[in-house]
Amino acid sequence: MKKIIVMFLSVICILSLTGCGEFAKDKVLDKYNQVVESAGDMVIHKDNELVGNREMGVNSYVGTYTAEYDNFTGQEILFGGTSVEKGNGTTLKWHAESNSETGTFTLSFAGGSDPVSVLMDDEGEFEEEIELASGSNYIYMDGENFTGNIQLSISEVND
């Protein structure tokens, strides 16, 4: 009986995803990508959870972030997301400036299955381009007793 209920619910879900029984692969993939993107957006910290002020751009991968930290210890996931379609040659240009009084911080990028790369871990001014992979791509800040400020700007590079 349980198997029949599970099968029935599965068929209902598939039909609702494909639009009244029209089983089109593109529609299913689009719906799947929407679900994946929604789940990926939940990883990024909400504005009210951040120390600083974030302005999102056209999507959750781009925008600006400015923060004044006072003895901050923790992690803030600032930009990014998860997408089946994002990546495939999408390049982000990031520019960061920081001043450090005490403690330590790192700005890092986690992309796809690649190892995490530290983008910045010292005060100064840095700029770099990052190519996104399909899957999860996030830029985040880790601080340990960090007092100072960070200004970050991320935009998509148009070919």
KOLZA-712543 format. One line per 4 residues: number of its first residue (from 1); their letters; for each residue x, y, z of N, C-alpha, C, O, CB. Coordinates in nm, 2 decimals, padded with zeros to 4 digits. Glycine has a CB too. Example, Ala and Ser with C-alpha at 12.3 -4.5 7.8 and 13.67 -1.06 7.14 Angstrom:
KOLZA-712543
1	as	01.32:-00.57:00.78:01.23:-00.45:00.78:01.32:-00.33:00.78:01.42:-00.33:00.85:01.13:-00.45:00.90; 01.28:-00.22:00.71:01.37:-00.11:00.71:01.29:00.00:00.79:01.34:00.11:00.80:01.41:-00.06:00.57
END
This chain:
KOLZA-712543
1	mkki	00.08:-00.12:00.00:00.00:00.00:00.00:00.09:00.13:00.00:00.06:00.22:-00.07:-00.09:00.00:00.12; 00.20:00.12:00.08:00.28:00.24:00.09:00.35:00.27:-00.05:00.36:00.38:-00.09:00.39:00.22:00.19; 00.39:00.16:-00.12:00.45:00.17:-00.25:00.35:00.24:-00.35:00.39:00.32:-00.43:00.50:00.04:-00.31; 00.23:00.20:-00.34:00.13:00.26:-00.43:00.11:00.41:-00.40:00.10:00.49:-00.50:-00.01:00.19:-00.42
5	ivmf	00.10:00.45:-00.28:00.09:00.59:-00.24:00.21:00.67:-00.29:00.19:00.78:-00.34:00.07:00.60:-00.09; 00.33:00.61:-00.27:00.45:00.68:-00.31:00.45:00.70:-00.46:00.49:00.80:-00.51:00.58:00.60:-00.26; 00.42:00.59:-00.53:00.41:00.60:-00.68:00.31:00.70:-00.73:00.33:00.78:-00.82:00.38:00.46:-00.74; 00.19:00.70:-00.66:00.09:00.80:-00.70:00.14:00.94:-00.67:00.12:01.03:-00.76:-00.04:00.77:-00.62
9	lsvi	00.20:00.97:-00.56:00.25:01.10:-00.53:00.36:01.14:-00.63:00.37:01.26:-00.67:00.30:01.11:-00.39; 00.44:01.05:-00.66:00.55:01.07:-00.76:00.49:01.11:-00.90:00.54:01.21:-00.96:00.64:00.95:-00.78; 00.39:01.04:-00.94:00.33:01.07:-01.07:00.26:01.21:-01.06:00.28:01.29:-01.16:00.22:00.97:-01.11; 00.20:01.24:-00.95:00.13:01.37:-00.94:00.24:01.48:-00.94:00.22:01.59:-01.01:00.06:01.38:-00.80
13	cils	00.35:01.46:-00.87:00.46:01.56:-00.87:00.52:01.58:-01.01:00.54:01.69:-01.06:00.57:01.52:-00.78; 00.54:01.47:-01.09:00.60:01.48:-01.22:00.50:01.56:-01.31:00.54:01.64:-01.39:00.63:01.34:-01.28; 00.37:01.52:-01.30:00.27:01.59:-01.39:00.26:01.74:-01.35:00.25:01.82:-01.44:00.14:01.52:-01.37; 00.27:01.77:-01.23:00.26:01.91:-01.19:00.38:01.99:-01.24:00.38:02.11:-01.27:00.24:01.93:-01.04
17	ltgc	00.50:01.92:-01.24:00.62:01.99:-01.28:00.62:02.01:-01.44:00.68:02.10:-01.49:00.74:01.91:-01.24; 00.56:01.92:-01.51:00.56:01.93:-01.65:00.44:02.00:-01.72:00.44:02.01:-01.84:00.57:01.79:-01.71; 00.34:02.03:-01.64:00.23:02.11:-01.69:00.13:02.02:-01.76:00.13:02.00:-01.88:00.28:02.21:-01.79; 00.04:01.97:-01.68:-00.08:01.89:-01.73:-00.05:01.78:-01.82:-00.11:01.76:-01.92:-00.18:01.99:-01.80
21	gefa	00.05:01.70:-01.78:00.08:01.58:-01.85:00.18:01.60:-01.97:00.22:01.49:-02.03:-00.04:01.52:-01.90; 00.21:01.72:-02.01:00.30:01.73:-02.13:00.44:01.71:-02.07:00.49:01.80:-02.00:00.28:01.88:-02.19; 00.50:01.60:-02.11:00.63:01.56:-02.05:00.74:01.61:-02.14:00.78:01.55:-02.23:00.64:01.41:-02.03; 00.79:01.73:-02.11:00.90:01.80:-02.18:01.02:01.80:-02.10:01.02:01.86:-01.99:00.86:01.94:-02.24
25	kdkv	01.13:01.75:-02.15:01.25:01.75:-02.07:01.30:01.89:-02.03:01.35:01.91:-01.92:01.36:01.68:-02.16; 01.29:01.98:-02.12:01.33:02.12:-02.09:01.25:02.18:-01.97:01.31:02.25:-01.88:01.31:02.21:-02.21; 01.12:02.15:-01.97:01.04:02.20:-01.86:01.08:02.14:-01.72:01.09:02.21:-01.62:00.89:02.18:-01.88; 01.11:02.01:-01.73:01.15:01.94:-01.60:01.28:02.00:-01.56:01.30:02.02:-01.44:01.16:01.79:-01.63
29	ldky	01.38:02.01:-01.65:01.51:02.07:-01.61:01.50:02.21:-01.56:01.57:02.25:-01.47:01.60:02.06:-01.73; 01.41:02.29:-01.62:01.39:02.43:-01.57:01.34:02.43:-01.43:01.38:02.50:-01.35:01.30:02.50:-01.67; 01.24:02.35:-01.41:01.18:02.34:-01.27:01.29:02.29:-01.17:01.30:02.34:-01.06:01.06:02.24:-01.27; 01.36:02.19:-01.21:01.47:02.14:-01.13:01.57:02.25:-01.09:01.61:02.26:-00.98:01.54:02.02:-01.19
33	nqvv	01.61:02.32:-01.19:01.71:02.43:-01.17:01.65:02.54:-01.08:01.72:02.59:-01.00:01.75:02.49:-01.31; 01.52:02.57:-01.09:01.46:02.67:-01.00:01.46:02.62:-00.86:01.49:02.70:-00.77:01.31:02.69:-01.05; 01.44:02.49:-00.84:01.44:02.43:-00.70:01.58:02.44:-00.65:01.60:02.48:-00.53:01.39:02.29:-00.70; 01.68:02.40:-00.73:01.82:02.41:-00.69:01.86:02.55:-00.66:01.93:02.57:-00.56:01.91:02.35:-00.80
37	esag	01.83:02.65:-00.74:01.86:02.79:-00.71:01.80:02.84:-00.59:01.86:02.91:-00.51:01.82:02.87:-00.83; 01.67:02.80:-00.56:01.61:02.84:-00.44:01.68:02.79:-00.31:01.70:02.86:-00.22:01.46:02.80:-00.44; 01.72:02.66:-00.32:01.79:02.60:-00.21:01.93:02.67:-00.19:01.97:02.69:-00.08:01.81:02.45:-00.23; 01.99:02.70:-00.30:02.12:02.77:-00.30:02.11:02.91:-00.24:02.21:02.95:-00.17:02.18:02.78:-00.43
41	dmvi	02.01:02.98:-00.26:01.99:03.11:-00.21:01.97:03.11:-00.06:02.00:03.21:00.01:01.87:03.18:-00.27; 01.92:03.00:00.00:01.90:02.99:00.14:02.03:02.98:00.22:02.03:03.01:00.34:01.82:02.87:00.17; 02.14:02.95:00.15:02.27:02.94:00.22:02.33:03.08:00.25:02.40:03.10:00.35:02.37:02.86:00.13; 02.30:03.18:00.16:02.35:03.31:00.18:02.29:03.37:00.30:02.17:03.36:00.32:02.33:03.40:00.05
45	hkdn	02.37:03.44:00.38:02.32:03.51:00.50:02.22:03.62:00.46:02.24:03.69:00.36:02.43:03.57:00.58; 02.11:03.63:00.53:02.02:03.74:00.51:02.08:03.87:00.55:02.17:03.88:00.63:01.88:03.72:00.59; 02.03:03.98:00.49:02.09:04.12:00.51:02.09:04.15:00.66:02.19:04.20:00.71:02.01:04.22:00.44; 01.99:04.11:00.74:01.98:04.14:00.88:02.08:04.06:00.96:02.10:04.08:01.08:01.84:04.13:00.93
49	elvg	02.14:03.95:00.90:02.23:03.87:00.97:02.38:03.91:00.95:02.47:03.86:01.01:02.22:03.72:00.93; 02.40:04.01:00.86:02.53:04.06:00.83:02.57:04.18:00.91:02.48:04.25:00.96:02.54:04.10:00.68; 02.70:04.19:00.94:02.75:04.31:01.01:02.73:04.43:00.93:02.70:04.54:00.98:02.90:04.29:01.05; 02.76:04.42:00.80:02.76:04.54:00.71:02.64:04.55:00.63:02.53:04.50:00.66:02.88:04.53:00.62
53	nrem	02.65:04.64:00.52:02.54:04.67:00.43:02.57:04.60:00.30:02.67:04.63:00.23:02.52:04.82:00.42; 02.48:04.52:00.25:02.50:04.45:00.12:02.39:04.50:00.03:02.27:04.51:00.07:02.49:04.29:00.14; 02.43:04.53:-00.09:02.34:04.57:-00.20:02.35:04.46:-00.31:02.45:04.45:-00.37:02.36:04.71:-00.26; 02.25:04.38:-00.33:02.25:04.28:-00.43:02.23:04.34:-00.57:02.17:04.45:-00.58:02.14:04.17:-00.41
57	gvns	02.30:04.28:-00.67:02.29:04.33:-00.80:02.17:04.26:-00.87:02.07:04.24:-00.81:02.42:04.31:-00.88; 02.19:04.23:-01.00:02.08:04.16:-01.08:02.05:04.02:-01.03:01.95:03.96:-01.06:02.12:04.16:-01.22; 02.15:03.96:-00.96:02.13:03.83:-00.90:02.21:03.82:-00.77:02.27:03.91:-00.73:02.17:03.71:-01.00; 02.20:03.70:-00.71:02.27:03.68:-00.58:02.42:03.66:-00.59:02.49:03.65:-00.49:02.21:03.56:-00.50
61	yvgt	02.48:03.67:-00.71:02.62:03.65:-00.74:02.69:03.78:-00.74:02.81:03.79:-00.72:02.64:03.57:-00.87; 02.62:03.89:-00.76:02.68:04.02:-00.78:02.63:04.13:-00.69:02.51:04.11:-00.64:02.67:04.07:-00.93; 02.70:04.23:-00.66:02.66:04.34:-00.58:02.77:04.40:-00.50:02.89:04.38:-00.54:02.55:04.29:-00.48; 02.74:04.48:-00.40:02.84:04.54:-00.32:02.82:04.51:-00.17:02.71:04.48:-00.13:02.84:04.70:-00.34
65	ytae	02.93:04.51:-00.09:02.92:04.49:00.05:03.02:04.58:00.12:03.14:04.58:00.08:02.94:04.34:00.09; 02.98:04.65:00.22:03.06:04.74:00.30:03.04:04.71:00.45:02.92:04.71:00.49:03.04:04.89:00.27; 03.14:04.69:00.53:03.12:04.66:00.67:03.23:04.72:00.75:03.35:04.72:00.71:03.12:04.51:00.69; 03.20:04.76:00.87:03.29:04.80:00.98:03.28:04.69:01.09:03.17:04.68:01.15:03.26:04.94:01.04
69	ydnf	03.38:04.62:01.11:03.38:04.51:01.21:03.45:04.55:01.34:03.54:04.63:01.34:03.46:04.38:01.15; 03.39:04.51:01.45:03.45:04.54:01.58:03.46:04.41:01.66:03.36:04.36:01.72:03.35:04.64:01.66; 03.58:04.35:01.66:03.61:04.23:01.73:03.52:04.11:01.68:03.47:04.04:01.76:03.60:04.25:01.88; 03.50:04.10:01.55:03.42:04.00:01.49:03.48:03.87:01.48:03.59:03.85:01.43:03.37:04.05:01.35
73	tgqe	03.41:03.76:01.53:03.45:03.63:01.51:03.34:03.55:01.45:03.23:03.55:01.51:03.50:03.56:01.64; 03.36:03.49:01.33:03.25:03.42:01.27:03.26:03.42:01.12:03.37:03.45:01.07:03.11:03.48:01.30; 03.15:03.38:01.05:03.15:03.37:00.91:03.03:03.44:00.85:02.92:03.42:00.91:03.16:03.22:00.86; 03.05:03.51:00.74:02.94:03.57:00.67:02.94:03.52:00.52:03.04:03.54:00.45:02.94:03.72:00.68
77	ilfg	02.84:03.45:00.48:02.83:03.41:00.34:02.76:03.53:00.26:02.64:03.55:00.28:02.75:03.28:00.32; 02.84:03.60:00.18:02.80:03.73:00.13:02.73:03.72:-00.01:02.62:03.78:-00.03:02.92:03.81:00.11; 02.78:03.64:-00.10:02.73:03.63:-00.24:02.74:03.49:-00.29:02.82:03.41:-00.24:02.80:03.73:-00.33; 02.66:03.46:-00.39:02.67:03.33:-00.45:02.54:03.26:-00.47:02.43:03.32:-00.46:02.76:03.24:-00.38
81	gtsv	02.54:03.13:-00.49:02.42:03.05:-00.51:02.46:02.92:-00.57:02.58:02.88:-00.59:02.32:03.12:-00.60; 02.36:02.84:-00.60:02.37:02.71:-00.66:02.28:02.71:-00.78:02.17:02.74:-00.78:02.34:02.60:-00.56; 02.34:02.66:-00.89:02.26:02.66:-01.02:02.32:02.55:-01.11:02.44:02.53:-01.12:02.26:02.79:-01.09; 02.23:02.48:-01.18:02.27:02.38:-01.28:02.32:02.46:-01.40:02.41:02.41:-01.47:02.15:02.29:-01.31
85	ekgn	02.25:02.57:-01.43:02.28:02.65:-01.55:02.39:02.75:-01.53:02.46:02.78:-01.63:02.16:02.71:-01.60; 02.40:02.81:-01.41:02.51:02.91:-01.39:02.64:02.85:-01.41:02.65:02.73:-01.40:02.49:02.98:-01.25; 02.74:02.92:-01.44:02.87:02.87:-01.47:02.89:02.87:-01.62:02.85:02.96:-01.69:02.89:02.73:-01.40; 02.94:02.76:-01.67:02.96:02.74:-01.81:03.02:02.87:-01.87:02.96:02.92:-01.97:02.83:02.71:-01.88
89	gttl	03.12:02.92:-01.81:03.19:03.04:-01.87:03.16:03.17:-01.81:03.21:03.27:-01.85:03.16:03.04:-02.02; 03.06:03.17:-01.71:03.03:03.30:-01.65:03.15:03.34:-01.56:03.20:03.27:-01.48:02.90:03.29:-01.56; 03.19:03.47:-01.58:03.31:03.52:-01.51:03.26:03.64:-01.42:03.19:03.73:-01.47:03.42:03.56:-01.60; 03.31:03.64:-01.30:03.28:03.75:-01.21:03.41:03.83:-01.18:03.52:03.77:-01.17:03.22:03.70:-01.07
93	kwha	03.40:03.96:-01.18:03.51:04.04:-01.14:03.49:04.10:-01.00:03.38:04.16:-00.98:03.53:04.16:-01.25; 03.58:04.08:-00.91:03.56:04.13:-00.78:03.67:04.22:-00.75:03.79:04.21:-00.79:03.56:04.01:-00.67; 03.64:04.32:-00.67:03.73:04.43:-00.62:03.71:04.44:-00.47:03.59:04.46:-00.43:03.71:04.56:-00.70; 03.81:04.44:-00.39:03.80:04.45:-00.25:03.91:04.54:-00.19:04.02:04.54:-00.24:03.81:04.31:-00.18
97	esns	03.87:04.61:-00.09:03.96:04.70:-00.01:03.93:04.67:00.13:03.82:04.65:00.17:03.94:04.85:-00.05; 04.04:04.67:00.21:04.02:04.65:00.35:04.13:04.72:00.43:04.24:04.75:00.39:04.03:04.50:00.39; 04.09:04.75:00.56:04.18:04.81:00.66:04.17:04.72:00.78:04.05:04.69:00.82:04.16:04.96:00.69; 04.28:04.68:00.84:04.27:04.59:00.95:04.34:04.66:01.07:04.45:04.71:01.06:04.34:04.45:00.92
101	etgt	04.27:04.66:01.18:04.33:04.71:01.31:04.38:04.60:01.39:04.50:04.60:01.44:04.23:04.80:01.39; 04.30:04.50:01.42:04.34:04.38:01.50:04.27:04.26:01.45:04.17:04.27:01.37:04.30:04.40:01.65; 04.32:04.14:01.48:04.26:04.02:01.44:04.29:03.98:01.30:04.38:04.04:01.24:04.11:04.02:01.46; 04.22:03.88:01.25:04.25:03.83:01.12:04.11:03.81:01.04:04.01:03.79:01.11:04.33:03.70:01.12
105	ftls	04.12:03.81:00.91:04.01:03.78:00.83:04.05:03.72:00.70:04.17:03.73:00.66:03.92:03.91:00.80; 03.96:03.65:00.63:03.99:03.60:00.49:03.86:03.62:00.41:03.75:03.60:00.46:04.03:03.46:00.49; 03.87:03.66:00.29:03.77:03.66:00.19:03.80:03.53:00.10:03.91:03.53:00.05:03.75:03.79:00.11; 03.70:03.44:00.09:03.73:03.32:00.02:03.62:03.29:-00.08:03.51:03.35:-00.08:03.74:03.20:00.12
109	fagg	03.66:03.21:-00.18:03.56:03.17:-00.29:03.56:03.01:-00.29:03.66:02.95:-00.30:03.61:03.22:-00.43; 03.44:02.96:-00.28:03.42:02.81:-00.29:03.34:02.80:-00.42:03.22:02.85:-00.43:03.34:02.75:-00.17; 03.39:02.73:-00.52:03.32:02.71:-00.65:03.32:02.57:-00.70:03.43:02.51:-00.72:03.38:02.80:-00.75; 03.21:02.52:-00.72:03.19:02.38:-00.78:03.27:02.28:-00.69:03.25:02.28:-00.57:03.25:02.38:-00.92
113	sdpv	03.34:02.19:-00.75:03.42:02.09:-00.68:03.56:02.13:-00.66:03.64:02.05:-00.61:03.41:01.96:-00.75; 03.60:02.25:-00.70:03.73:02.30:-00.68:03.76:02.33:-00.54:03.67:02.36:-00.46:03.76:02.43:-00.77; 03.89:02.33:-00.50:03.92:02.36:-00.36:03.89:02.51:-00.33:03.89:02.59:-00.42:04.07:02.33:-00.33; 03.86:02.54:-00.21:03.84:02.68:-00.17:03.96:02.76:-00.19:04.07:02.72:-00.16:03.80:02.68:-00.02
117	svlm	03.94:02.88:-00.25:04.06:02.97:-00.27:04.04:03.09:-00.19:03.93:03.15:-00.18:04.07:03.01:-00.42; 04.15:03.13:-00.12:04.15:03.25:-00.04:04.18:03.37:-00.14:04.28:03.37:-00.21:04.26:03.25:00.07; 04.08:03.46:-00.15:04.09:03.57:-00.24:04.17:03.69:-00.17:04.24:03.76:-00.24:03.95:03.62:-00.28; 04.15:03.70:-00.04:04.22:03.81:00.03:04.23:03.78:00.18:04.13:03.73:00.24:04.14:03.95:00.01
121	ddeg	04.35:03.80:00.24:04.36:03.77:00.38:04.45:03.88:00.45:04.51:03.85:00.55:04.42:03.63:00.40; 04.46:03.99:00.39:04.55:04.10:00.44:04.49:04.23:00.40:04.41:04.24:00.30:04.70:04.09:00.39; 04.52:04.34:00.47:04.46:04.46:00.43:04.53:04.51:00.30:04.64:04.47:00.27:04.48:04.57:00.54; 04.45:04.60:00.23:04.50:04.65:00.11:04.39:04.66:00.01:04.27:04.67:00.04:04.62:04.57:00.05
125	efee	04.43:04.65:-00.12:04.33:04.66:-00.23:04.36:04.54:-00.33:04.48:04.53:-00.37:04.33:04.79:-00.30; 04.26:04.47:-00.37:04.28:04.35:-00.45:04.17:04.35:-00.56:04.06:04.39:-00.53:04.29:04.22:-00.37; 04.21:04.29:-00.67:04.11:04.27:-00.78:04.14:04.14:-00.85:04.26:04.11:-00.88:04.11:04.39:-00.88; 04.04:04.07:-00.89:04.06:03.94:-00.96:03.93:03.90:-01.03:03.82:03.95:-01.00:04.10:03.83:-00.86
129	eiel	03.95:03.81:-01.13:03.83:03.76:-01.20:03.82:03.61:-01.16:03.92:03.54:-01.14:03.84:03.77:-01.35; 03.70:03.57:-01.14:03.67:03.43:-01.10:03.57:03.37:-01.20:03.47:03.43:-01.23:03.61:03.42:-00.95; 03.60:03.25:-01.25:03.51:03.18:-01.34:03.42:03.09:-01.26:03.47:03.01:-01.18:03.59:03.10:-01.45; 03.29:03.10:-01.28:03.20:03.01:-01.20:03.19:02.88:-01.26:03.19:02.86:-01.39:03.06:03.08:-01.19
133	asgs	03.17:02.78:-01.18:03.15:02.64:-01.23:03.00:02.61:-01.21:02.93:02.68:-01.13:03.23:02.54:-01.15; 02.95:02.52:-01.28:02.81:02.47:-01.25:02.81:02.41:-01.11:02.90:02.35:-01.07:02.76:02.37:-01.35; 02.70:02.43:-01.04:02.69:02.39:-00.90:02.69:02.50:-00.80:02.63:02.61:-00.83:02.81:02.29:-00.86; 02.75:02.49:-00.69:02.76:02.59:-00.59:02.88:02.68:-00.60:02.99:02.64:-00.62:02.76:02.53:-00.45
137	nyiy	02.85:02.81:-00.59:02.96:02.91:-00.59:02.93:03.02:-00.49:02.82:03.09:-00.49:02.97:02.98:-00.74; 03.02:03.04:-00.39:03.00:03.13:-00.28:03.12:03.21:-00.25:03.23:03.16:-00.26:02.95:03.06:-00.16; 03.10:03.34:-00.22:03.21:03.43:-00.16:03.17:03.46:-00.02:03.06:03.50:00.01:03.23:03.56:-00.25; 03.26:03.43:00.07:03.23:03.45:00.21:03.35:03.51:00.29:03.47:03.50:00.24:03.19:03.32:00.27
141	mdge	03.32:03.56:00.40:03.42:03.63:00.49:03.43:03.55:00.62:03.33:03.52:00.68:03.39:03.78:00.51; 03.55:03.51:00.66:03.57:03.46:00.79:03.66:03.56:00.87:03.75:03.61:00.82:03.65:03.32:00.78; 03.62:03.58:01.00:03.69:03.67:01.08:03.72:03.60:01.22:03.64:03.53:01.27:03.62:03.80:01.10; 03.83:03.64:01.28:03.87:03.60:01.41:03.92:03.72:01.49:04.03:03.77:01.46:03.97:03.48:01.41
145	nftg	03.83:03.77:01.58:03.86:03.89:01.66:03.90:04.00:01.57:03.99:04.08:01.60:03.98:03.86:01.76; 03.83:04.01:01.45:03.87:04.11:01.35:03.81:04.24:01.38:03.68:04.26:01.39:03.83:04.06:01.21; 03.89:04.35:01.38:03.84:04.48:01.39:03.90:04.55:01.27:04.02:04.56:01.25:03.88:04.55:01.52; 03.82:04.61:01.18:03.86:04.68:01.06:03.74:04.69:00.97:03.63:04.68:01.01:03.97:04.60:01.00
149	niql	03.77:04.72:00.84:03.66:04.74:00.75:03.69:04.67:00.62:03.81:04.65:00.58:03.63:04.89:00.72; 03.59:04.63:00.55:03.60:04.57:00.42:03.50:04.63:00.32:03.38:04.66:00.36:03.57:04.41:00.43; 03.54:04.66:00.20:03.45:04.70:00.09:03.47:04.61:-00.02:03.58:04.58:-00.07:03.48:04.85:00.05; 03.36:04.55:-00.07:03.36:04.45:-00.17:03.26:04.48:-00.28:03.15:04.52:-00.25:03.34:04.31:-00.11
153	sise	03.31:04.47:-00.41:03.22:04.49:-00.52:03.24:04.38:-00.62:03.35:04.34:-00.65:03.25:04.63:-00.59; 03.13:04.32:-00.66:03.13:04.20:-00.76:03.04:04.23:-00.87:02.93:04.27:-00.85:03.10:04.07:-00.68; 03.09:04.21:-01.00:03.01:04.23:-01.11:03.04:04.12:-01.21:03.15:04.06:-01.21:03.04:04.37:-01.18; 02.94:04.09:-01.31:02.97:03.99:-01.41:03.05:04.06:-01.52:03.03:04.17:-01.56:02.83:03.94:-01.47
157	vnd	03.14:03.98:-01.58:03.22:04.03:-01.69:03.15:03.99:-01.82:03.12:03.87:-01.84:03.37:03.96:-01.69; 03.12:04.08:-01.90:03.05:04.06:-02.02:03.15:04.04:-02.14:03.24:04.13:-02.15:02.94:04.17:-02.06; 03.14:03.94:-02.21:03.23:03.91:-02.32:03.20:04.01:-02.44:03.27:04.00:-02.54:03.22:03.77:-02.37
END
